[in-house]
Structures are given as structure tokens and as C-alpha cells.
Amino acid sequence: MSQFMQLGQAAIQNKNMAEAVDWFTKALEESPKDPQIQACLGQSLCWQGLRDQGIIHLRQSGQLLLKKARKNRDINLALDMADQLQYWHDYPGALEVCKQAVQINPDVVRGYQLLALSHSRLNQKKSALAAGRKALQLVPGSAMLAILLATLEAADGLTAEAKRRLEKVLKNPLLTPEEKFRAHKELARFLDKLGEYDLVFTHLHQSAEVSKRLPEVLRQDAGLVPQMLETNKIEFDRELLGRWSNTPFPAEPPAPVFLLGFMRTGTTLTQEVLGAHPDIFVADETDLIVTVVKELNRLSNNQGSVPEQLRKLDLAGVLHLRDFYRKRAQSLYGDKMEGRLLLDKTTMNTIDLGLINCIFPDAKLVFLLRDPRDVCLSCFMQTMIPTPSTVHLLSWQGTAQFYAQVMTWWMTVKPKLTMDFIEFRYEDAVFEFEPAFRKVFDFLGLDWDPAVVDFHKHAAGKYIASPSFNQVAQPLYSSSVGRWRHYETEYAAISAWLQPVINEFGYDD
């Protein structure tokens, strides 16, 4: 290993990504055909926030590893790189590596597994299904591959076949907790699609019981977000929220638009419709506000809560955080966002709405509403990566309680906000598409563009971070409105949490 590589890896250990990039760049100048150096440089650039530049080097590493694999048929390192490309949401790049890898060695099941996932995330359903079938052919006894294939079958409309496959999987007494959890959760979704409503919650409750044993769930701090919400409700008062509301911030670049709400309220649908407008650039589920919070913590030496830190901040600090946000966005998206309105859709930034209002009082907010009963049903039925927020959605009561906590925060902070906002109902988007979205575009100061009607055509074939990525790649449908009525008896257990929100937003019958 060269000295530059050693210095670069030492910089990574010290979490100094800028220095790591410098050392790996020097190493690459010495050995431009070294796939490990390309990979290290690419990873460092991505960690630094320079994703587009990093992806270039990760893709080059993948091609160099494929070149080696053609000599010895060992495609494992190339598949590792495909995995990394998927991690950084470059599914087209991962797809290209996987396609070549399975041609070099068609006997490696992981190649087809990653190929199926790449096709799936790009809404290429037929190709994903073919790859999933090939993977299971190679290892016919794999429960996890059978579950994967079932989800691909259902996505392609073969829901009855998917149901039978999972029923067979669940007869296996040797399933791991993860396999059992996924099988019950996915089977519940398939039964819902098939209209077998009386069996759905049986499997959802069984998945909830199994989830308590999953290591990735046990690692989450379930109290973190509820504690933050309680702190925010108390400490974000009118004085703090209005502190910089009369400050004449520069008009260029304009403040971002924030698209917020709760999970499964239609934020992805809304982002795709708005993003189909030529004057809007969508930042989809990013870390922009998370990094601003970290920078605020750094400025405050991690002393006190976020509201306490904001009270001690001066105008220079606010201007620094605004500039920090913009530079982070620039590093992520480069010239693609130039001259366009930045729409920051990171749904659960709702938790940080107080900070957003303080730093960007000149911003605009589109807040999504949906019938609380449909929201909770959709959240409980969805499989999500465990985080301090999503860990609450694993049980029926936990879903309702967490939803109520977040919406109570919204109801508390809404009258105190100084930024302009509009509440936008998912049901209006479904049943009154053009009038509803015209109001949103008017709010944003943009003319109506007929192209937004075909939003689903723009969504097809690209990566979308939300779990509803395949739903927004098809024309609008109304079957998800009022879906809760199929399970009306289940709501008695959670009505105490939901009824105040139902009443507040007029969703009572």
C-alpha cells in the first residue's frame, strides 16, 4: 500500500474527509488504474457530500474490478462495488455493474439479488422479476430470496402468486426472526391488495410481535424523537420563532421551499408533481437540515437543546447556517439546481420545523395532511428501515401514538410560525388534482405547467427515496383514500390518540 493510501485511510479514521480526498487523489495520480484507490476516493467524496463526483470514481472502480473478474470469474469485489453504488442511491450505476457481473459468472446468487434490487428501484418490474427468479433458482431453499421474489411478483401484478409463495415460506419452522417479520408484513400487504381484509391484521400483529427481537430494532433509541418533540413544544415560543422574521435576507438565492408532513401522507406524490415543473428542483430525503443541526451543535459546543442554542445565536450565526445549508445543497446537486427553486422534501424534518422557521423565516412551507386513519394504516403496513422515528411504526398502538405526538407538535407550532405555509390535503390531490395543485403553484409564485399532469412519466425509471417509489410511477389512483374502512374494528384500540387529530383537521364523518 502506498504512503498516500495509508495517509488517506488515517484521515478517514480521524473523520477528516477533505484531507482523505487530497491523499487519495495523490494516490490515484500514481496509480490511475487501481480499483481500490478509485473506490476510496469515491467513498470519501460521497462522505464529504460531493456525491456526483464520488459516483464517477465508484463507477470507474466497478469497471476496473469487472475487468479483473473477466480473467478469474470472481465477481465478488465487483458486486461489493455494486452494493456501494446502491448505498449512494446510484441504481443505474449499480445496474450496469450487476448486468456485466452475472454475464461473467452466472452462478453467483448475489449477482442476481443485487440485479433484481437495481431493476426494482428503477421501476423496471419485468427485469427485476426475471432476476429474482434466477436468484431463487440458484438457491431454491432460501426463505429471504423467496420473500424478495414474492415482493417482485406483487409489484408486477402477480399478487395471488406472491401470496401463495409467502404462505409456503411461513410453514418453515426454521425461519429467522427477520425472515418471519418480512414474510408476515409482506403477506399482509398482499392480502390487502387481494381484498382478503379479515386476515390482514393477523399478520400485521404477528410481524409486530416478531419485530421486538430484531437486532436493528433493539439498537434504536425509541425515546429520542418523542423527547425532542416535547422539548420543542415547550421551548419554541413566539419570541424565538419570530426572532429573525423581520430580517431583510438576500433575495438571491431564494430561500428553499420545505415539503413536510408525516410519513405516508402524500409527500412523495407532491414532490413528483411539483418536481415535474421546470422551475423546481427537488432534494429528495436529504441530510440538509440534519447537517445544519450538526453545525449548530458545533457552533454551540453541544451546549443545551436546539432551541437553547438558537436563543444564543446571533445574526451572523444565522447567516452562516443559511450559507452552510446552501453550500451543502450545492455540493450534493451542483449545477442541476441553478436557477431553479429548491424544494427540500425530507418528510420527517417536521420534527425540526422550529429550527427551519428560525433559520429560514423567509422560506415557504407546504405541509401535507391526510386522514389520520389512512396514515396509520399505511405506516403500519409498510416495511421501513429502522430509525429512531420508524421504530415506532412497528406496532399498531405505537404507530398511532407517534403519529399523534408529531401532529400535536404541528398543531402547537403552527399558530406561532412566521414563515408562509399552506396545508395541502392528500385527498384534494387525488380527487381535485388540477385545482388543488394550482393553489400550491400559486402559493409558490409559479405559473401552472401542463407537464405536471404527467408526473408519473417523469417518476418512472429514476430513483426515488420514499418506499412509495413504485406508486408514484403510475397514474393517480383513489383506492388508497378511505382504505381504513376495511379495518374499522381495529381502530377502537387507537382512537384515543387519533380522534383529536381527526377532529382538528375535519376528517370526522
QUIHU-V372172 format. One record per residue. N is the residue number from 1. RES is the residue in one letter. PHI is phi in whole degrees, -180 to 180 (NA if undefined). BURIAL is # if it has 9 or more other ideal C-beta (glycine too) atoms within 8 Angstrom, else .. Layout:
BEGIN
N:RES:PHI:BURIAL
N:RES:PHI:BURIAL
END
This chain:
BEGIN
1:M:NA:.
2:S:-71:.
3:Q:-62:.
4:F:-63:#
5:M:-64:#
6:Q:-62:#
7:L:-67:#
8:G:-65:#
9:Q:-69:#
10:A:-65:.
11:A:-65:#
12:I:-64:#
13:Q:-59:.
14:N:-88:.
15:K:59:.
16:N:-106:.
17:M:-70:#
18:A:-62:.
19:E:-67:#
20:A:-60:#
21:V:-60:#
22:D:-60:.
23:W:-68:#
24:F:-68:#
25:T:-64:#
26:K:-64:#
27:A:-62:#
28:L:-69:#
29:E:-63:.
30:E:-75:.
31:S:-135:.
32:P:-68:.
33:K:-105:.
34:D:-89:#
35:P:-66:#
36:Q:-67:.
37:I:-65:#
38:Q:-58:#
39:A:-66:#
40:C:-64:#
41:L:-66:#
42:G:-62:#
43:Q:-62:#
44:S:-63:#
45:L:-63:#
46:C:-64:#
47:W:-62:.
48:Q:-76:#
49:G:100:#
50:L:-92:#
51:R:-63:#
52:D:-60:#
53:Q:-67:.
54:G:-63:#
55:I:-60:#
56:I:-57:#
57:H:-73:#
58:L:-65:#
59:R:-65:#
60:Q:-64:#
61:S:-60:#
62:G:-60:#
63:Q:-67:#
64:L:-65:#
65:L:-69:#
66:L:-66:#
67:K:-62:.
68:K:-67:#
69:A:-65:#
70:R:-66:.
71:K:-89:.
72:N:-122:.
73:R:65:.
74:D:-91:.
75:I:-100:#
76:N:-63:.
77:L:-68:#
78:A:-65:#
79:L:-69:#
80:D:-58:.
81:M:-70:#
82:A:-61:#
83:D:-61:#
84:Q:-67:#
85:L:-63:#
86:Q:-65:#
87:Y:-58:.
88:W:-93:#
89:H:66:.
90:D:-97:#
91:Y:-71:#
92:P:-61:#
93:G:-65:#
94:A:-64:#
95:L:-61:#
96:E:-64:#
97:V:-64:#
98:C:-65:#
99:K:-58:#
100:Q:-71:#
101:A:-65:#
102:V:-73:#
103:Q:-73:.
104:I:-68:#
105:N:-142:#
106:P:-82:.
107:D:-103:.
108:V:-101:#
109:V:-63:#
110:R:-62:.
111:G:-61:#
112:Y:-74:#
113:Q:-63:#
114:L:-69:#
115:L:-65:#
116:A:-62:#
117:L:-64:#
118:S:-63:#
119:H:-60:#
120:S:-62:#
121:R:-69:#
122:L:-102:#
123:N:60:#
124:Q:-98:#
125:K:-68:#
126:K:-63:.
127:S:-67:.
128:A:-62:#
129:L:-64:#
130:A:-62:.
131:A:-66:#
132:G:-63:#
133:R:-64:#
134:K:-64:#
135:A:-62:#
136:L:-70:#
137:Q:-62:.
138:L:-72:#
139:V:-133:.
140:P:-64:.
141:G:-92:.
142:S:-80:#
143:A:-67:#
144:M:-66:#
145:L:-69:#
146:A:-66:#
147:I:-65:#
148:L:-59:#
149:L:-62:#
150:A:-61:#
151:T:-65:#
152:L:-71:#
153:E:-64:#
154:A:-63:#
155:A:-62:#
156:D:-94:#
157:G:91:.
158:L:-93:#
159:T:-69:#
160:A:-63:.
161:E:-64:#
162:A:-63:#
163:K:-61:#
164:R:-62:.
165:R:-64:#
166:L:-73:#
167:E:-60:#
168:K:-68:.
169:V:-59:#
170:L:-70:#
171:K:-81:.
172:N:-77:.
173:P:-75:.
174:L:-104:.
175:L:-63:#
176:T:-75:.
177:P:-56:#
178:E:-64:.
179:E:-64:#
180:K:-65:#
181:F:-59:#
182:R:-64:#
183:A:-65:#
184:H:-65:#
185:K:-65:#
186:E:-69:#
187:L:-63:#
188:A:-60:#
189:R:-65:#
190:F:-69:#
191:L:-63:#
192:D:-62:#
193:K:-62:.
194:L:-84:#
195:G:80:.
196:E:-92:.
197:Y:-67:#
198:D:-70:.
199:L:-102:.
200:V:-62:#
201:F:-71:#
202:T:-57:.
203:H:-76:#
204:L:-64:#
205:H:-68:#
206:Q:-68:#
207:S:-65:#
208:A:-64:#
209:E:-66:.
210:V:-68:#
211:S:-60:#
212:K:-64:.
213:R:-104:.
214:L:-78:#
215:P:-56:.
216:E:-69:.
217:V:-79:#
218:L:-63:.
219:R:-77:.
220:Q:-80:#
221:D:-91:.
222:A:-68:.
223:G:-87:.
224:L:-60:.
225:V:-70:#
226:P:-56:#
227:Q:-66:.
228:M:-61:#
229:L:-63:#
230:E:-65:.
231:T:-62:#
232:N:-62:#
233:K:-59:#
234:I:-82:.
235:E:-93:#
236:F:-87:#
237:D:-96:.
238:R:-61:.
239:E:-62:.
240:L:-68:#
241:L:-64:#
242:G:-98:#
243:R:-59:.
244:W:-116:#
245:S:-69:.
246:N:-101:.
247:T:-75:.
248:P:-80:.
249:F:-70:.
250:P:-57:.
251:A:-76:.
252:E:-125:.
253:P:-72:.
254:P:-67:.
255:A:-62:.
256:P:-69:#
257:V:-102:#
258:F:-107:#
259:L:-111:#
260:L:-131:#
261:G:162:#
262:F:-121:#
263:M:-55:#
264:R:68:#
265:T:-104:#
266:G:104:#
267:T:-66:#
268:T:-70:#
269:L:-57:#
270:T:-64:#
271:Q:-63:#
272:E:-71:#
273:V:-67:#
274:L:-65:#
275:G:-70:#
276:A:-77:#
277:H:-80:#
278:P:-64:.
279:D:-96:.
280:I:-122:#
281:F:-116:#
282:V:-98:#
283:A:-97:#
284:D:-96:#
285:E:51:.
286:T:-107:#
287:D:-102:.
288:L:-59:#
289:I:-74:#
290:V:-58:.
291:T:-70:#
292:V:-65:#
293:V:-62:#
294:K:-63:.
295:E:-69:#
296:L:-62:#
297:N:-60:#
298:R:-65:.
299:L:-62:#
300:S:-99:#
301:N:55:.
302:N:56:.
303:Q:-98:.
304:G:90:.
305:S:-73:.
306:V:-58:#
307:P:-61:#
308:E:-64:#
309:Q:-65:#
310:L:-67:#
311:R:-64:.
312:K:-87:.
313:L:-76:#
314:D:-99:.
315:L:-62:.
316:A:-60:.
317:G:-66:#
318:V:-63:#
319:L:-62:.
320:H:-64:#
321:L:-67:#
322:R:-63:#
323:D:-66:.
324:F:-61:#
325:Y:-59:#
326:R:-65:#
327:K:-67:.
328:R:-63:#
329:A:-63:#
330:Q:-64:#
331:S:-68:#
332:L:-79:#
333:Y:-120:#
334:G:58:.
335:D:-73:.
336:K:-62:.
337:M:-97:#
338:E:-65:.
339:G:76:.
340:R:-125:#
341:L:-77:#
342:L:-82:#
343:L:-105:#
344:D:-93:#
345:K:-104:#
346:T:-134:#
347:T:-49:#
348:M:-84:.
349:N:-65:#
350:T:-51:#
351:I:-61:#
352:D:-98:#
353:L:-62:#
354:G:-62:#
355:L:-63:#
356:I:-59:#
357:N:-63:#
358:C:-67:#
359:I:-82:#
360:F:-124:#
361:P:-66:#
362:D:-93:.
363:A:-79:#
364:K:-116:#
365:L:-126:#
366:V:-109:#
367:F:-111:#
368:L:-87:#
369:L:-120:#
370:R:-154:#
371:D:-49:#
372:P:-54:#
373:R:-70:#
374:D:-70:#
375:V:-60:#
376:C:-65:#
377:L:-62:#
378:S:-65:#
379:C:-65:#
380:F:-67:#
381:M:-83:#
382:Q:-90:#
383:T:-91:.
384:M:-128:#
385:I:-64:.
386:P:-63:#
387:T:-140:.
388:P:-59:.
389:S:-92:#
390:T:-71:#
391:V:-62:#
392:H:-77:#
393:L:-92:#
394:L:-83:#
395:S:-122:#
396:W:-65:#
397:Q:-66:#
398:G:-62:#
399:T:-61:#
400:A:-65:#
401:Q:-66:#
402:F:-68:#
403:Y:-58:#
404:A:-64:#
405:Q:-64:#
406:V:-68:#
407:M:-72:#
408:T:-65:#
409:W:-60:#
410:W:-62:#
411:M:-65:#
412:T:-75:.
413:V:-86:#
414:K:-53:.
415:P:-68:.
416:K:-98:#
417:L:-65:#
418:T:-104:.
419:M:-76:#
420:D:-72:.
421:F:-145:#
422:I:-137:#
423:E:-91:.
424:F:-127:#
425:R:-90:#
426:Y:-57:#
427:E:-63:#
428:D:-66:#
429:A:-61:#
430:V:-75:#
431:F:-97:.
432:E:-134:.
433:F:-53:#
434:E:-67:.
435:P:-60:.
436:A:-66:#
437:F:-76:#
438:R:-60:#
439:K:-63:#
440:V:-67:#
441:F:-65:#
442:D:-61:.
443:F:-60:#
444:L:-84:#
445:G:77:.
446:L:-119:#
447:D:-73:.
448:W:-66:.
449:D:-123:#
450:P:-57:.
451:A:-64:.
452:V:-69:#
453:V:-63:.
454:D:-96:.
455:F:-55:#
456:H:-65:#
457:K:-71:.
458:H:-71:#
459:A:-73:#
460:A:-64:.
461:G:86:.
462:K:-123:.
463:Y:-78:#
464:I:-127:#
465:A:-70:.
466:S:-69:#
467:P:-60:.
468:S:-90:#
469:F:-59:#
470:N:-82:#
471:Q:-78:.
472:V:-83:#
473:A:-95:#
474:Q:-135:.
475:P:-58:.
476:L:-62:.
477:Y:-134:.
478:S:-111:.
479:S:-67:.
480:S:-85:.
481:V:-86:#
482:G:75:.
483:R:-63:#
484:W:-61:#
485:R:-64:.
486:H:-68:.
487:Y:-126:#
488:E:-55:.
489:T:-67:.
490:E:-74:#
491:Y:-83:#
492:A:-60:.
493:A:-71:.
494:I:-126:#
495:S:-63:.
496:A:-61:.
497:W:-83:#
498:L:-85:#
499:Q:-59:.
500:P:-60:#
501:V:-74:#
502:I:-57:#
503:N:-66:.
504:E:-60:.
505:F:-104:.
506:G:72:.
507:Y:-95:.
508:D:-70:.
509:D:-57:.
END
